[in-house]
Amino acid sequence: MDESQKHRSGNPAEGSDTEQAAVPSSPDTGTQPGQTVEASGQAPRGGSRLYKEIIEWLKALAIAALLVFVIRWLLFAPFIVDGQSMEPNFESGERLIVNKIIYDIRAPKRGEVVVFYVPDEKRDFIKRIIGLPGDKVKLEGDTIYINGVEMDEPYLKEAIAEANSRGELYNTREGFPNPFITEDTVPEDKVLVFGDNRSNSKDSRMIGYVNYDSIVGRADFIFWPLDKLSLVEHTAPVQAEEPAGNAGEPAENTGS
């Protein structure tokens, strides 16, 4: 066996370390010893890079879809105001973002504008929370009493004053309690809700108290039409004798 044959048939163990298993250099490819084809910048590397980019895009799209699902179905949701029951503060056709998680963190508060599901109607309503569990509520004409205390409603102050200036009541419909709902104390785990448009609102005066479990969430943001773009003010009723400067205190600060 000549020297060249000896070299080709030498002991496989010699020089067989995996780091040495490389593609031989050739004049055509310019590959140096110790380089693989992929590392040389040939076609396989381009294909691998494209494959990796596709995988990264698929991952990004999957994460985006998951975020949309979480935000849309678990955290926030868009709703459309349908009807006049919340005028003058909300108009039919306005689009709102509803916070669906807030009442998983804490209980509802007076003055908060909420969206809730009414099984008998098979649809969602939007109203304002007036009474909390344990509250004794009375609505007589335009005057509301909570636990025997006469309350002002800052969010209706101008509308009530305008109606009264014409010698009319703002609320020309049922008071509370009434023949439909005779119990005047809000039960546990329920809220009492009224529409801001007292003369044109189907609310707790007719449908009764609203279960916590029926509340979809709190209306937090008006995003359409663009000229109404704003955060929703959650203003609670305040004692009638309180100074006007405190009338706009948000519900979160009432301690209710």
C-alpha positions as CSV (number, residue, x, y, z in Angstrom):
1,M,0.0,0.0,0.0
2,D,1.5,3.3,-1.1
3,E,1.6,6.4,1.1
4,S,-1.5,8.0,-0.5
5,Q,-3.5,4.8,0.2
6,K,-2.2,4.7,3.7
7,H,-3.3,8.3,4.2
8,R,-6.9,7.6,2.9
9,S,-7.3,4.5,5.0
10,G,-5.7,5.7,8.1
11,N,-7.1,5.3,11.7
12,P,-10.6,6.9,11.8
13,A,-10.0,8.0,15.3
14,E,-7.2,10.3,14.3
15,G,-8.5,13.8,13.8
16,S,-12.1,12.7,14.2
17,D,-13.1,15.3,16.7
18,T,-16.6,16.7,15.6
19,E,-15.2,20.3,15.3
20,Q,-13.0,19.0,12.5
21,A,-15.8,17.5,10.5
22,A,-16.0,20.3,7.9
23,V,-16.6,20.6,4.2
24,P,-13.4,20.5,2.3
25,S,-12.1,23.7,0.7
26,S,-12.7,23.9,-3.0
27,P,-11.7,26.5,-5.6
28,D,-15.4,26.8,-6.6
29,T,-16.9,27.7,-3.3
30,G,-14.0,29.3,-1.5
31,T,-14.8,27.4,1.6
32,Q,-12.0,27.2,4.1
33,P,-11.3,24.3,6.3
34,G,-13.4,24.3,9.5
35,Q,-16.4,26.0,7.7
36,T,-19.7,24.4,7.0
37,V,-21.8,25.1,3.9
38,E,-24.3,27.1,5.9
39,A,-21.7,29.3,7.4
40,S,-20.2,30.0,3.9
41,G,-23.2,32.2,2.9
42,Q,-24.5,29.8,0.3
43,A,-28.3,29.1,-0.5
44,P,-29.0,26.9,2.6
45,R,-28.3,29.8,4.9
46,G,-30.7,32.1,3.0
47,G,-33.4,29.5,3.3
48,S,-32.8,29.1,7.0
49,R,-33.0,32.9,7.5
50,L,-36.3,33.1,5.7
51,Y,-37.7,30.2,7.7
52,K,-36.6,31.9,10.9
53,E,-38.3,35.2,9.8
54,I,-41.5,33.4,9.0
55,I,-41.5,31.7,12.4
56,E,-40.9,35.1,14.2
57,W,-43.8,36.6,12.2
58,L,-46.1,33.8,13.2
59,K,-45.1,34.2,16.8
60,A,-45.8,37.9,16.7
61,L,-49.1,37.4,15.0
62,A,-50.1,34.8,17.6
63,I,-49.1,37.1,20.5
64,A,-51.1,40.0,18.9
65,A,-54.1,37.7,18.4
66,L,-53.9,36.7,22.1
67,L,-53.6,40.3,23.2
68,V,-56.7,41.3,21.1
69,F,-58.6,38.4,22.6
70,V,-57.6,39.3,26.2
71,I,-58.3,43.0,25.7
72,R,-61.5,42.5,23.7
73,W,-63.2,39.8,25.8
74,L,-61.6,40.0,29.2
75,L,-60.6,43.6,29.9
76,F,-62.3,46.1,27.7
77,A,-65.1,46.1,25.1
78,P,-66.8,48.6,22.8
79,F,-70.5,49.4,23.2
80,I,-72.9,51.6,21.4
81,V,-75.4,53.8,23.2
82,D,-78.8,52.9,21.8
83,G,-81.7,55.2,22.8
84,Q,-82.2,58.4,24.8
85,S,-82.3,57.1,28.4
86,M,-79.0,58.7,29.4
87,E,-79.4,62.1,27.9
88,P,-78.2,64.8,28.4
89,N,-74.9,63.1,29.3
90,F,-74.9,60.4,26.7
91,E,-76.5,60.4,23.3
92,S,-77.7,57.6,21.1
93,G,-75.0,56.4,18.7
94,E,-72.1,57.3,20.9
95,R,-69.5,54.6,21.2
96,L,-68.0,53.7,24.5
97,I,-65.1,51.6,25.9
98,V,-66.3,49.6,28.8
99,N,-63.9,48.5,31.5
100,K,-64.9,44.8,32.2
101,I,-62.4,44.0,34.9
102,I,-62.9,46.8,37.4
103,Y,-65.6,45.1,39.4
104,D,-63.5,42.0,39.7
105,I,-61.2,44.2,41.7
106,R,-63.6,46.2,43.7
107,A,-67.4,46.7,44.3
108,P,-69.4,49.3,42.3
109,K,-69.8,52.8,43.6
110,R,-72.5,55.5,43.5
111,G,-72.5,57.6,40.4
112,E,-70.7,55.2,38.2
113,V,-72.2,54.7,34.7
114,V,-72.5,50.9,34.1
115,V,-73.4,48.6,31.3
116,F,-75.4,45.5,32.4
117,Y,-77.3,42.6,30.9
118,V,-81.1,42.4,31.4
119,P,-82.2,38.8,30.9
120,D,-85.8,39.6,30.3
121,E,-84.9,42.1,27.6
122,K,-82.0,39.9,26.2
123,R,-79.9,43.0,25.7
124,D,-77.5,45.3,27.5
125,F,-78.6,48.5,29.3
126,I,-76.5,51.6,30.3
127,K,-77.5,53.4,33.5
128,R,-76.1,55.2,36.5
129,I,-75.7,53.6,39.9
130,I,-77.8,55.5,42.5
131,G,-78.1,53.0,45.4
132,L,-75.7,50.5,46.9
133,P,-76.4,47.4,49.0
134,G,-78.2,48.6,52.2
135,D,-79.1,52.0,50.9
136,K,-82.7,53.1,51.4
137,V,-83.7,55.2,48.3
138,K,-86.6,57.4,47.5
139,L,-87.3,59.3,44.3
140,E,-90.1,61.8,44.5
141,G,-90.5,64.0,41.5
142,D,-87.0,65.5,40.8
143,T,-85.9,65.0,44.4
144,I,-83.9,61.9,45.4
145,Y,-83.2,60.8,49.0
146,I,-80.6,58.3,50.0
147,N,-80.8,57.0,53.6
148,G,-83.2,59.8,54.4
149,V,-80.8,62.5,53.2
150,E,-81.9,64.8,50.3
151,M,-79.3,64.6,47.5
152,D,-78.4,66.7,44.5
153,E,-77.4,65.2,41.2
154,P,-74.7,67.4,39.7
155,Y,-74.9,65.6,36.3
156,L,-78.6,66.6,36.1
157,K,-78.5,70.0,37.8
158,E,-78.8,72.1,34.6
159,A,-81.5,69.8,33.0
160,I,-83.6,69.9,36.2
161,A,-83.2,73.7,36.5
162,E,-84.3,74.2,32.9
163,A,-87.4,72.1,33.3
164,N,-88.3,73.8,36.6
165,S,-87.9,77.2,35.0
166,R,-90.7,76.3,32.7
167,G,-92.8,75.3,35.6
168,E,-92.3,71.6,34.8
169,L,-90.8,68.6,36.5
170,Y,-87.7,67.0,34.9
171,N,-89.0,63.6,35.9
172,T,-92.5,63.1,34.7
173,R,-92.6,59.3,35.2
174,E,-92.6,57.0,38.1
175,G,-90.9,57.7,41.4
176,F,-89.3,55.1,43.6
177,P,-90.5,52.9,45.2
178,N,-93.7,52.4,43.2
179,P,-96.3,49.7,42.3
180,F,-93.7,47.9,40.1
181,I,-90.9,47.9,42.7
182,T,-92.2,48.2,46.3
183,E,-89.0,47.4,48.2
184,D,-87.0,50.6,48.9
185,T,-83.8,49.1,50.4
186,V,-81.1,47.8,48.0
187,P,-80.5,44.1,48.7
188,E,-77.1,42.6,49.2
189,D,-75.0,42.1,46.0
190,K,-77.3,44.4,44.0
191,V,-77.4,48.0,42.9
192,L,-80.2,50.5,42.1
193,V,-79.8,52.2,38.7
194,F,-81.6,55.1,37.1
195,G,-81.2,56.6,33.6
196,D,-80.2,60.2,33.5
197,N,-83.2,61.0,31.3
198,R,-85.7,60.3,34.1
199,S,-88.7,60.9,31.9
200,N,-87.6,58.4,29.2
201,S,-85.7,55.6,30.9
202,K,-86.5,52.0,31.6
203,D,-84.5,51.4,34.8
204,S,-84.7,50.0,38.3
205,R,-88.1,51.7,38.7
206,M,-89.4,49.1,36.3
207,I,-86.9,46.3,36.0
208,G,-85.9,46.2,39.7
209,Y,-82.4,45.9,41.3
210,V,-79.4,44.8,39.2
211,N,-77.3,41.9,40.3
212,Y,-73.6,42.4,40.5
213,D,-73.2,39.3,38.3
214,S,-75.2,41.0,35.5
215,I,-72.9,44.0,35.3
216,V,-70.7,43.9,32.2
217,G,-68.5,46.8,33.3
218,R,-68.1,50.5,33.8
219,A,-68.3,52.9,30.8
220,D,-64.9,54.7,30.9
221,F,-64.2,56.3,27.6
222,I,-66.2,57.9,24.7
223,F,-64.3,57.3,21.4
224,W,-67.0,58.2,18.8
225,P,-67.9,60.7,17.5
226,L,-64.5,62.3,17.6
227,D,-65.8,65.6,18.8
228,K,-67.1,63.8,21.9
229,L,-63.8,62.1,22.6
230,S,-63.4,62.1,26.4
231,L,-63.2,60.1,29.6
232,V,-66.6,59.4,31.2
233,E,-67.2,61.4,34.4
234,H,-68.5,59.2,37.2
235,T,-70.2,61.8,39.4
236,A,-72.0,60.6,42.5
237,P,-75.1,62.3,44.1
238,V,-74.1,64.7,46.9
239,Q,-76.0,66.0,49.9
240,A,-78.2,68.9,48.9
241,E,-76.7,71.2,51.5
242,E,-73.1,70.6,50.3
243,P,-71.3,73.6,48.7
244,A,-71.5,73.7,44.9
245,G,-67.7,73.4,44.8
246,N,-67.9,69.7,45.9
247,A,-70.7,68.8,43.6
248,G,-68.5,67.4,40.9
249,E,-66.5,65.1,43.2
250,P,-65.9,61.8,41.3
251,A,-67.5,58.6,42.7
252,E,-64.1,57.1,43.5
253,N,-63.5,59.8,46.1
254,T,-66.9,59.6,47.9
255,G,-65.9,56.8,50.1
256,S,-69.2,55.1,49.2
